[in-house]
Amino acid sequence: MGIFARDESRTELAAARVARQATASLAGVLTGLGKSRSDLAKAMGVSPGRVSQIMSGDANLTVRTLAAVAEALDADVQITFCPRPQAATSGGTGASAVRSTGFPAHR
C-alpha cells in the first residue's frame, strides 16, 4: 500500500481545503493588485471561463496552473506543509517532536 492510499474521503476533503485556501489567497492578491478576473485571463492568455474554473476551486489546481497564475501576476506561490496539532494523549509526538528535528513548526 502506497502512502497516498489512505482514506480517499479524507484526501478529498483535504484537497478541497487546499483549493479553497489557494483560491482565497488568489482572490486577495487580485484585489490587492486592483486586477479583475478578466485582467488575469488576459495576462494568462486563457478565457475568462478558465479563470472562473480556477477561482471556483472545482478545477483540479495543478502545480502548473498555480505557477501560470503566479507568473501572470508576477507573484510567487508558497506551499507550506505544517504538522497538525496532536491530541494531548499522543505521547509527545506533536509539533515539538517535529521542531526538534530542525523543521519549523507552524501553528
Buried (B, 14 or more C-beta within 10 A) or exposed (E): EEEEEEEEEEEEEEEEEEBEEBBEBBEEBBEEEEBEBEBBBBBBEBEBEBBEBBBEBEBEBEEEBBEBBBEBBEBEBEEEEEBEEBEEEEEEEBBEBBEEEEEEBEE
